[in-house]
Amino acid sequence: GVPVLAPASGTVVLAEPLDVRGNAVVIDHGAGVFTGYWHLSQIDVQAGQQVKPGDQLGLVGTTGLSTGNHLHWEMRVHGIAVDPLQWTGKVFP
């Protein structure tokens, strides 16, 4: 699979297989910003680990309830789902 890289610094708060989302990683970027990465074929980080932009989180895959290889990238700000593409090129907290 294609490497999945951290978009910004933060702390890994979840790195484990989940029933529906498959192999999953969640990063706490601070200030209420969290990003999630689902369906990975491989997880390369551990909960509690500090990551910086460009660190490899895992590989794109099709684990959990998935119909093919893809990355489900999710971002939440204070618990509200937002489009992570709106944040690309912006400075994270």
PDB file as gemmi writes it, atoms N, CA and C in Angstrom:
CRYST1    1.000    1.000    1.000  90.00  90.00  90.00 P 1                      
ATOM      1  N   GLY A   1       0.808  -1.195   0.000  1.00  0.00           N  
ATOM      2  CA  GLY A   1       0.000   0.000   0.000  1.00  0.00           C  
ATOM      3  C   GLY A   1       0.848   1.254   0.000  1.00  0.00           C  
ATOM      4  N   VAL A   2       0.217   2.332  -0.330  1.00  0.00           N  
ATOM      5  CA  VAL A   2       0.846   3.652  -0.365  1.00  0.00           C  
ATOM      6  C   VAL A   2       1.031   4.157   1.066  1.00  0.00           C  
ATOM      7  N   PRO A   3       2.185   4.747   1.392  1.00  0.00           N  
ATOM      8  CA  PRO A   3       2.385   5.275   2.741  1.00  0.00           C  
ATOM      9  C   PRO A   3       1.383   6.385   3.081  1.00  0.00           C  
ATOM     10  N   VAL A   4       0.901   6.368   4.326  1.00  0.00           N  
ATOM     11  CA  VAL A   4       0.027   7.410   4.866  1.00  0.00           C  
ATOM     12  C   VAL A   4       0.878   8.230   5.825  1.00  0.00           C  
ATOM     13  N   LEU A   5       0.988   9.533   5.568  1.00  0.00           N  
ATOM     14  CA  LEU A   5       1.880  10.399   6.334  1.00  0.00           C  
ATOM     15  C   LEU A   5       1.093  11.373   7.200  1.00  0.00           C  
ATOM     16  N   ALA A   6       1.651  11.684   8.356  1.00  0.00           N  
ATOM     17  CA  ALA A   6       1.031  12.667   9.249  1.00  0.00           C  
ATOM     18  C   ALA A   6       1.065  14.043   8.582  1.00  0.00           C  
ATOM     19  N   PRO A   7      -0.063  14.765   8.582  1.00  0.00           N  
ATOM     20  CA  PRO A   7      -0.084  16.096   7.973  1.00  0.00           C  
ATOM     21  C   PRO A   7       0.448  17.192   8.890  1.00  0.00           C  
ATOM     22  N   ALA A   8       0.505  16.893  10.188  1.00  0.00           N  
ATOM     23  CA  ALA A   8       0.910  17.897  11.175  1.00  0.00           C  
ATOM     24  C   ALA A   8       1.361  17.188  12.446  1.00  0.00           C  
ATOM     25  N   SER A   9       2.012  17.912  13.318  1.00  0.00           N  
ATOM     26  CA  SER A   9       2.472  17.355  14.590  1.00  0.00           C  
ATOM     27  C   SER A   9       1.297  17.007  15.485  1.00  0.00           C  
ATOM     28  N   GLY A  10       1.524  16.026  16.357  1.00  0.00           N  
ATOM     29  CA  GLY A  10       0.500  15.656  17.321  1.00  0.00           C  
ATOM     30  C   GLY A  10       0.881  14.407  18.076  1.00  0.00           C  
ATOM     31  N   THR A  11      -0.075  13.910  18.852  1.00  0.00           N  
ATOM     32  CA  THR A  11       0.100  12.703  19.648  1.00  0.00           C  
ATOM     33  C   THR A  11      -0.876  11.646  19.165  1.00  0.00           C  
ATOM     34  N   VAL A  12      -0.366  10.455  18.885  1.00  0.00           N  
ATOM     35  CA  VAL A  12      -1.225   9.339  18.491  1.00  0.00           C  
ATOM     36  C   VAL A  12      -2.026   8.919  19.719  1.00  0.00           C  
ATOM     37  N   VAL A  13      -3.353   8.953  19.609  1.00  0.00           N  
ATOM     38  CA  VAL A  13      -4.205   8.567  20.736  1.00  0.00           C  
ATOM     39  C   VAL A  13      -4.871   7.215  20.509  1.00  0.00           C  
ATOM     40  N   LEU A  14      -4.833   6.716  19.273  1.00  0.00           N  
ATOM     41  CA  LEU A  14      -5.375   5.397  18.962  1.00  0.00           C  
ATOM     42  C   LEU A  14      -4.598   4.828  17.798  1.00  0.00           C  
ATOM     43  N   ALA A  15      -4.184   3.570  17.914  1.00  0.00           N  
ATOM     44  CA  ALA A  15      -3.488   2.867  16.837  1.00  0.00           C  
ATOM     45  C   ALA A  15      -3.789   1.385  17.009  1.00  0.00           C  
ATOM     46  N   GLU A  16      -4.919   0.946  16.448  1.00  0.00           N  
ATOM     47  CA  GLU A  16      -5.363  -0.434  16.649  1.00  0.00           C  
ATOM     48  C   GLU A  16      -6.442  -0.803  15.639  1.00  0.00           C  
ATOM     49  N   PRO A  17      -6.684  -2.110  15.480  1.00  0.00           N  
ATOM     50  CA  PRO A  17      -7.769  -2.541  14.593  1.00  0.00           C  
ATOM     51  C   PRO A  17      -9.136  -2.297  15.237  1.00  0.00           C  
ATOM     52  N   LEU A  18     -10.080  -1.809  14.437  1.00  0.00           N  
ATOM     53  CA  LEU A  18     -11.464  -1.607  14.860  1.00  0.00           C  
ATOM     54  C   LEU A  18     -12.365  -2.435  13.944  1.00  0.00           C  
ATOM     55  N   ASP A  19     -13.525  -2.836  14.438  1.00  0.00           N  
ATOM     56  CA  ASP A  19     -14.408  -3.709  13.659  1.00  0.00           C  
ATOM     57  C   ASP A  19     -14.791  -3.111  12.308  1.00  0.00           C  
ATOM     58  N   VAL A  20     -15.326  -1.916  12.294  1.00  0.00           N  
ATOM     59  CA  VAL A  20     -15.830  -1.314  11.060  1.00  0.00           C  
ATOM     60  C   VAL A  20     -14.735  -0.572  10.304  1.00  0.00           C  
ATOM     61  N   ARG A  21     -13.930   0.188  11.011  1.00  0.00           N  
ATOM     62  CA  ARG A  21     -12.929   1.045  10.361  1.00  0.00           C  
ATOM     63  C   ARG A  21     -11.622   0.330  10.069  1.00  0.00           C  
ATOM     64  N   GLY A  22     -11.493  -0.911  10.479  1.00  0.00           N  
ATOM     65  CA  GLY A  22     -10.267  -1.656  10.226  1.00  0.00           C  
ATOM     66  C   GLY A  22      -9.109  -1.082  11.016  1.00  0.00           C  
ATOM     67  N   ASN A  23      -7.905  -1.259  10.491  1.00  0.00           N  
ATOM     68  CA  ASN A  23      -6.716  -0.732  11.162  1.00  0.00           C  
ATOM     69  C   ASN A  23      -6.802   0.790  11.167  1.00  0.00           C  
ATOM     70  N   ALA A  24      -6.786   1.365  12.372  1.00  0.00           N  
ATOM     71  CA  ALA A  24      -7.086   2.784  12.530  1.00  0.00           C  
ATOM     72  C   ALA A  24      -6.015   3.505  13.331  1.00  0.00           C  
ATOM     73  N   VAL A  25      -5.801   4.776  12.964  1.00  0.00           N  
ATOM     74  CA  VAL A  25      -4.906   5.672  13.701  1.00  0.00           C  
ATOM     75  C   VAL A  25      -5.650   6.984  13.908  1.00  0.00           C  
ATOM     76  N   VAL A  26      -5.588   7.517  15.121  1.00  0.00           N  
ATOM     77  CA  VAL A  26      -6.152   8.838  15.420  1.00  0.00           C  
ATOM     78  C   VAL A  26      -5.053   9.678  16.057  1.00  0.00           C  
ATOM     79  N   ILE A  27      -4.916  10.914  15.576  1.00  0.00           N  
ATOM     80  CA  ILE A  27      -3.924  11.854  16.100  1.00  0.00           C  
ATOM     81  C   ILE A  27      -4.640  13.041  16.736  1.00  0.00           C  
ATOM     82  N   ASP A  28      -4.200  13.416  17.935  1.00  0.00           N  
ATOM     83  CA  ASP A  28      -4.649  14.633  18.613  1.00  0.00           C  
ATOM     84  C   ASP A  28      -3.633  15.721  18.276  1.00  0.00           C  
ATOM     85  N   HIS A  29      -4.063  16.722  17.512  1.00  0.00           N  
ATOM     86  CA  HIS A  29      -3.174  17.808  17.097  1.00  0.00           C  
ATOM     87  C   HIS A  29      -3.221  18.996  18.058  1.00  0.00           C  
ATOM     88  N   GLY A  30      -4.027  18.892  19.109  1.00  0.00           N  
ATOM     89  CA  GLY A  30      -4.175  19.990  20.055  1.00  0.00           C  
ATOM     90  C   GLY A  30      -5.280  20.941  19.623  1.00  0.00           C  
ATOM     91  N   ALA A  31      -5.705  21.792  20.534  1.00  0.00           N  
ATOM     92  CA  ALA A  31      -6.730  22.810  20.272  1.00  0.00           C  
ATOM     93  C   ALA A  31      -8.029  22.204  19.752  1.00  0.00           C  
ATOM     94  N   GLY A  32      -8.326  20.948  20.135  1.00  0.00           N  
ATOM     95  CA  GLY A  32      -9.568  20.309  19.725  1.00  0.00           C  
ATOM     96  C   GLY A  32      -9.559  19.712  18.336  1.00  0.00           C  
ATOM     97  N   VAL A  33      -8.382  19.645  17.688  1.00  0.00           N  
ATOM     98  CA  VAL A  33      -8.274  19.113  16.328  1.00  0.00           C  
ATOM     99  C   VAL A  33      -7.761  17.673  16.373  1.00  0.00           C  
ATOM    100  N   PHE A  34      -8.550  16.758  15.796  1.00  0.00           N  
ATOM    101  CA  PHE A  34      -8.185  15.347  15.700  1.00  0.00           C  
ATOM    102  C   PHE A  34      -8.292  14.912  14.246  1.00  0.00           C  
ATOM    103  N   THR A  35      -7.358  14.051  13.803  1.00  0.00           N  
ATOM    104  CA  THR A  35      -7.479  13.440  12.480  1.00  0.00           C  
ATOM    105  C   THR A  35      -7.475  11.925  12.637  1.00  0.00           C  
ATOM    106  N   GLY A  36      -8.260  11.258  11.776  1.00  0.00           N  
ATOM    107  CA  GLY A  36      -8.361   9.807  11.802  1.00  0.00           C  
ATOM    108  C   GLY A  36      -8.053   9.224  10.441  1.00  0.00           C  
ATOM    109  N   TYR A  37      -7.463   8.039  10.452  1.00  0.00           N  
ATOM    110  CA  TYR A  37      -7.024   7.348   9.240  1.00  0.00           C  
ATOM    111  C   TYR A  37      -7.504   5.910   9.351  1.00  0.00           C  
ATOM    112  N   TRP A  38      -8.445   5.497   8.459  1.00  0.00           N  
ATOM    113  CA  TRP A  38      -9.089   4.193   8.586  1.00  0.00           C  
ATOM    114  C   TRP A  38      -8.720   3.271   7.422  1.00  0.00           C  
ATOM    115  N   HIS A  39      -8.892   1.971   7.647  1.00  0.00           N  
ATOM    116  CA  HIS A  39      -8.735   0.897   6.652  1.00  0.00           C  
ATOM    117  C   HIS A  39      -7.275   0.638   6.271  1.00  0.00           C  
ATOM    118  N   LEU A  40      -6.320   1.024   7.117  1.00  0.00           N  
ATOM    119  CA  LEU A  40      -4.902   0.827   6.813  1.00  0.00           C  
ATOM    120  C   LEU A  40      -4.568  -0.665   6.731  1.00  0.00           C  
ATOM    121  N   SER A  41      -3.662  -1.025   5.827  1.00  0.00           N  
ATOM    122  CA  SER A  41      -3.206  -2.420   5.761  1.00  0.00           C  
ATOM    123  C   SER A  41      -2.169  -2.693   6.842  1.00  0.00           C  
ATOM    124  N   GLN A  42      -1.533  -1.628   7.320  1.00  0.00           N  
ATOM    125  CA  GLN A  42      -0.467  -1.753   8.316  1.00  0.00           C  
ATOM    126  C   GLN A  42      -0.450  -0.492   9.165  1.00  0.00           C  
ATOM    127  N   ILE A  43      -0.243  -0.658  10.464  1.00  0.00           N  
ATOM    128  CA  ILE A  43      -0.116   0.473  11.389  1.00  0.00           C  
ATOM    129  C   ILE A  43       1.346   0.568  11.812  1.00  0.00           C  
ATOM    130  N   ASP A  44       1.941   1.748  11.643  1.00  0.00           N  
ATOM    131  CA  ASP A  44       3.367   1.928  11.935  1.00  0.00           C  
ATOM    132  C   ASP A  44       3.641   2.819  13.143  1.00  0.00           C  
ATOM    133  N   VAL A  45       2.615   3.160  13.914  1.00  0.00           N  
ATOM    134  CA  VAL A  45       2.782   4.002  15.102  1.00  0.00           C  
ATOM    135  C   VAL A  45       2.089   3.342  16.285  1.00  0.00           C  
ATOM    136  N   GLN A  46       2.330   3.885  17.469  1.00  0.00           N  
ATOM    137  CA  GLN A  46       1.714   3.361  18.691  1.00  0.00           C  
ATOM    138  C   GLN A  46       1.040   4.499  19.448  1.00  0.00           C  
ATOM    139  N   ALA A  47      -0.010   4.161  20.190  1.00  0.00           N  
ATOM    140  CA  ALA A  47      -0.674   5.156  21.031  1.00  0.00           C  
ATOM    141  C   ALA A  47       0.350   5.772  21.982  1.00  0.00           C  
ATOM    142  N   GLY A  48       0.286   7.088  22.133  1.00  0.00           N  
ATOM    143  CA  GLY A  48       1.221   7.817  22.981  1.00  0.00           C  
ATOM    144  C   GLY A  48       2.414   8.377  22.235  1.00  0.00           C  
ATOM    145  N   GLN A  49       2.626   7.917  21.015  1.00  0.00           N  
ATOM    146  CA  GLN A  49       3.775   8.363  20.218  1.00  0.00           C  
ATOM    147  C   GLN A  49       3.550   9.778  19.691  1.00  0.00           C  
ATOM    148  N   GLN A  50       4.602  10.598  19.732  1.00  0.00           N  
ATOM    149  CA  GLN A  50       4.573  11.928  19.131  1.00  0.00           C  
ATOM    150  C   GLN A  50       4.930  11.785  17.655  1.00  0.00           C  
ATOM    151  N   VAL A  51       4.181  12.469  16.780  1.00  0.00           N  
ATOM    152  CA  VAL A  51       4.490  12.454  15.354  1.00  0.00           C  
ATOM    153  C   VAL A  51       4.672  13.885  14.873  1.00  0.00           C  
ATOM    154  N   LYS A  52       5.397  14.013  13.775  1.00  0.00           N  
ATOM    155  CA  LYS A  52       5.603  15.313  13.147  1.00  0.00           C  
ATOM    156  C   LYS A  52       5.211  15.193  11.676  1.00  0.00           C  
ATOM    157  N   PRO A  53       5.039  16.304  10.980  1.00  0.00           N  
ATOM    158  CA  PRO A  53       4.630  16.231   9.580  1.00  0.00           C  
ATOM    159  C   PRO A  53       5.559  15.327   8.771  1.00  0.00           C  
ATOM    160  N   GLY A  54       4.951  14.428   7.993  1.00  0.00           N  
ATOM    161  CA  GLY A  54       5.715  13.520   7.143  1.00  0.00           C  
ATOM    162  C   GLY A  54       6.028  12.184   7.764  1.00  0.00           C  
ATOM    163  N   ASP A  55       5.811  12.012   9.071  1.00  0.00           N  
ATOM    164  CA  ASP A  55       6.033  10.702   9.695  1.00  0.00           C  
ATOM    165  C   ASP A  55       5.025   9.700   9.137  1.00  0.00           C  
ATOM    166  N   GLN A  56       5.501   8.481   8.861  1.00  0.00           N  
ATOM    167  CA  GLN A  56       4.619   7.452   8.322  1.00  0.00           C  
ATOM    168  C   GLN A  56       3.751   6.859   9.421  1.00  0.00           C  
ATOM    169  N   LEU A  57       2.433   6.886   9.192  1.00  0.00           N  
ATOM    170  CA  LEU A  57       1.463   6.335  10.136  1.00  0.00           C  
ATOM    171  C   LEU A  57       1.136   4.886   9.813  1.00  0.00           C  
ATOM    172  N   GLY A  58       1.187   4.533   8.547  1.00  0.00           N  
ATOM    173  CA  GLY A  58       0.839   3.190   8.097  1.00  0.00           C  
ATOM    174  C   GLY A  58       0.769   3.160   6.587  1.00  0.00           C  
ATOM    175  N   LEU A  59       0.050   2.142   6.067  1.00  0.00           N  
ATOM    176  CA  LEU A  59      -0.096   1.970   4.623  1.00  0.00           C  
ATOM    177  C   LEU A  59      -1.575   1.888   4.262  1.00  0.00           C  
ATOM    178  N   VAL A  60      -1.941   2.463   3.110  1.00  0.00           N  
ATOM    179  CA  VAL A  60      -3.311   2.378   2.607  1.00  0.00           C  
ATOM    180  C   VAL A  60      -3.687   0.913   2.452  1.00  0.00           C  
ATOM    181  N   GLY A  61      -4.930   0.583   2.809  1.00  0.00           N  
ATOM    182  CA  GLY A  61      -5.367  -0.802   2.701  1.00  0.00           C  
ATOM    183  C   GLY A  61      -6.863  -0.913   2.540  1.00  0.00           C  
ATOM    184  N   THR A  62      -7.376  -2.097   2.906  1.00  0.00           N  
ATOM    185  CA  THR A  62      -8.808  -2.367   2.780  1.00  0.00           C  
ATOM    186  C   THR A  62      -9.293  -3.228   3.935  1.00  0.00           C  
ATOM    187  N   THR A  63      -8.911  -2.854   5.164  1.00  0.00           N  
ATOM    188  CA  THR A  63      -9.316  -3.609   6.350  1.00  0.00           C  
ATOM    189  C   THR A  63     -10.646  -3.081   6.876  1.00  0.00           C  
ATOM    190  N   GLY A  64     -11.290  -3.867   7.734  1.00  0.00           N  
ATOM    191  CA  GLY A  64     -12.603  -3.485   8.257  1.00  0.00           C  
ATOM    192  C   GLY A  64     -13.658  -3.615   7.174  1.00  0.00           C  
ATOM    193  N   LEU A  65     -14.724  -2.835   7.285  1.00  0.00           N  
ATOM    194  CA  LEU A  65     -15.787  -2.850   6.274  1.00  0.00           C  
ATOM    195  C   LEU A  65     -15.389  -1.911   5.144  1.00  0.00           C  
ATOM    196  N   SER A  66     -14.690  -2.462   4.172  1.00  0.00           N  
ATOM    197  CA  SER A  66     -14.153  -1.691   3.063  1.00  0.00           C  
ATOM    198  C   SER A  66     -14.362  -2.481   1.780  1.00  0.00           C  
ATOM    199  N   THR A  67     -14.611  -1.782   0.686  1.00  0.00           N  
ATOM    200  CA  THR A  67     -14.842  -2.457  -0.595  1.00  0.00           C  
ATOM    201  C   THR A  67     -13.631  -2.416  -1.515  1.00  0.00           C  
ATOM    202  N   GLY A  68     -12.533  -1.858  -1.065  1.00  0.00           N  
ATOM    203  CA  GLY A  68     -11.316  -1.789  -1.868  1.00  0.00           C  
ATOM    204  C   GLY A  68     -10.300  -0.884  -1.198  1.00  0.00           C  
ATOM    205  N   ASN A  69      -9.072  -0.943  -1.694  1.00  0.00           N  
ATOM    206  CA  ASN A  69      -7.999  -0.131  -1.124  1.00  0.00           C  
ATOM    207  C   ASN A  69      -8.339   1.356  -1.218  1.00  0.00           C  
ATOM    208  N   HIS A  70      -8.266   2.032  -0.084  1.00  0.00           N  
ATOM    209  CA  HIS A  70      -8.459   3.479  -0.046  1.00  0.00           C  
ATOM    210  C   HIS A  70      -8.094   3.980   1.346  1.00  0.00           C  
ATOM    211  N   LEU A  71      -7.908   5.273   1.454  1.00  0.00           N  
ATOM    212  CA  LEU A  71      -7.700   5.908   2.753  1.00  0.00           C  
ATOM    213  C   LEU A  71      -8.942   6.707   3.097  1.00  0.00           C  
ATOM    214  N   HIS A  72      -9.539   6.415   4.227  1.00  0.00           N  
ATOM    215  CA  HIS A  72     -10.616   7.251   4.770  1.00  0.00           C  
ATOM    216  C   HIS A  72      -9.925   8.193   5.746  1.00  0.00           C  
ATOM    217  N   TRP A  73      -9.842   9.464   5.371  1.00  0.00           N  
ATOM    218  CA  TRP A  73      -9.179  10.480   6.186  1.00  0.00           C  
ATOM    219  C   TRP A  73     -10.267  11.370   6.770  1.00  0.00           C  
ATOM    220  N   GLU A  74     -10.317  11.432   8.079  1.00  0.00           N  
ATOM    221  CA  GLU A  74     -11.364  12.192   8.766  1.00  0.00           C  
ATOM    222  C   GLU A  74     -10.727  13.232   9.670  1.00  0.00           C  
ATOM    223  N   MET A  75     -11.377  14.376   9.771  1.00  0.00           N  
ATOM    224  CA  MET A  75     -10.897  15.427  10.666  1.00  0.00           C  
ATOM    225  C   MET A  75     -12.076  15.945  11.473  1.00  0.00           C  
ATOM    226  N   ARG A  76     -11.837  16.145  12.761  1.00  0.00           N  
ATOM    227  CA  ARG A  76     -12.862  16.710  13.643  1.00  0.00           C  
ATOM    228  C   ARG A  76     -12.248  17.870  14.419  1.00  0.00           C  
ATOM    229  N   VAL A  77     -13.011  18.943  14.515  1.00  0.00           N  
ATOM    230  CA  VAL A  77     -12.612  20.111  15.293  1.00  0.00           C  
ATOM    231  C   VAL A  77     -13.669  20.283  16.378  1.00  0.00           C  
ATOM    232  N   HIS A  78     -13.255  20.109  17.623  1.00  0.00           N  
ATOM    233  CA  HIS A  78     -14.175  20.131  18.767  1.00  0.00           C  
ATOM    234  C   HIS A  78     -15.346  19.179  18.540  1.00  0.00           C  
ATOM    235  N   GLY A  79     -15.039  17.991  17.979  1.00  0.00           N  
ATOM    236  CA  GLY A  79     -16.037  16.948  17.792  1.00  0.00           C  
ATOM    237  C   GLY A  79     -16.886  17.067  16.543  1.00  0.00           C  
ATOM    238  N   ILE A  80     -16.717  18.126  15.776  1.00  0.00           N  
ATOM    239  CA  ILE A  80     -17.511  18.328  14.563  1.00  0.00           C  
ATOM    240  C   ILE A  80     -16.679  17.934  13.349  1.00  0.00           C  
ATOM    241  N   ALA A  81     -17.234  17.041  12.511  1.00  0.00           N  
ATOM    242  CA  ALA A  81     -16.538  16.611  11.299  1.00  0.00           C  
ATOM    243  C   ALA A  81     -16.409  17.785  10.334  1.00  0.00           C  
ATOM    244  N   VAL A  82     -15.202  17.972   9.803  1.00  0.00           N  
ATOM    245  CA  VAL A  82     -14.929  19.021   8.817  1.00  0.00           C  
ATOM    246  C   VAL A  82     -14.167  18.401   7.655  1.00  0.00           C  
ATOM    247  N   ASP A  83     -14.104  19.101   6.547  1.00  0.00           N  
ATOM    248  CA  ASP A  83     -13.366  18.637   5.375  1.00  0.00           C  
ATOM    249  C   ASP A  83     -11.877  18.892   5.606  1.00  0.00           C  
ATOM    250  N   PRO A  84     -11.057  17.823   5.719  1.00  0.00           N  
ATOM    251  CA  PRO A  84      -9.628  18.043   5.981  1.00  0.00           C  
ATOM    252  C   PRO A  84      -8.919  18.784   4.854  1.00  0.00           C  
ATOM    253  N   LEU A  85      -9.469  18.729   3.640  1.00  0.00           N  
ATOM    254  CA  LEU A  85      -8.823  19.428   2.527  1.00  0.00           C  
ATOM    255  C   LEU A  85      -8.868  20.942   2.711  1.00  0.00           C  
ATOM    256  N   GLN A  86      -9.816  21.438   3.508  1.00  0.00           N  
ATOM    257  CA  GLN A  86      -9.871  22.873   3.798  1.00  0.00           C  
ATOM    258  C   GLN A  86      -8.680  23.313   4.645  1.00  0.00           C  
ATOM    259  N   TRP A  87      -8.020  22.358   5.294  1.00  0.00           N  
ATOM    260  CA  TRP A  87      -6.913  22.672   6.195  1.00  0.00           C  
ATOM    261  C   TRP A  87      -5.550  22.471   5.546  1.00  0.00           C  
ATOM    262  N   THR A  88      -5.503  21.855   4.372  1.00  0.00           N  
ATOM    263  CA  THR A  88      -4.205  21.620   3.742  1.00  0.00           C  
ATOM    264  C   THR A  88      -3.585  22.966   3.391  1.00  0.00           C  
ATOM    265  N   GLY A  89      -2.316  23.078   3.671  1.00  0.00           N  
ATOM    266  CA  GLY A  89      -1.611  24.325   3.423  1.00  0.00           C  
ATOM    267  C   GLY A  89      -1.753  25.339   4.534  1.00  0.00           C  
ATOM    268  N   LYS A  90      -2.592  25.043   5.539  1.00  0.00           N  
ATOM    269  CA  LYS A  90      -2.746  25.938   6.678  1.00  0.00           C  
ATOM    270  C   LYS A  90      -1.898  25.425   7.838  1.00  0.00           C  
ATOM    271  N   VAL A  91      -1.583  26.293   8.740  1.00  0.00           N  
ATOM    272  CA  VAL A  91      -0.801  25.907   9.910  1.00  0.00           C  
ATOM    273  C   VAL A  91      -1.734  25.288  10.943  1.00  0.00           C  
ATOM    274  N   PHE A  92      -1.422  24.069  11.362  1.00  0.00           N  
ATOM    275  CA  PHE A  92      -2.182  23.420  12.426  1.00  0.00           C  
ATOM    276  C   PHE A  92      -1.722  24.011  13.751  1.00  0.00           C  
ATOM    277  N   PRO A  93      -2.575  23.922  14.786  1.00  0.00           N  
ATOM    278  CA  PRO A  93      -2.163  24.422  16.107  1.00  0.00           C  
ATOM    279  C   PRO A  93      -0.908  23.718  16.601  1.00  0.00           C  
TER     280      PRO A  93                                                      
END                                                                             
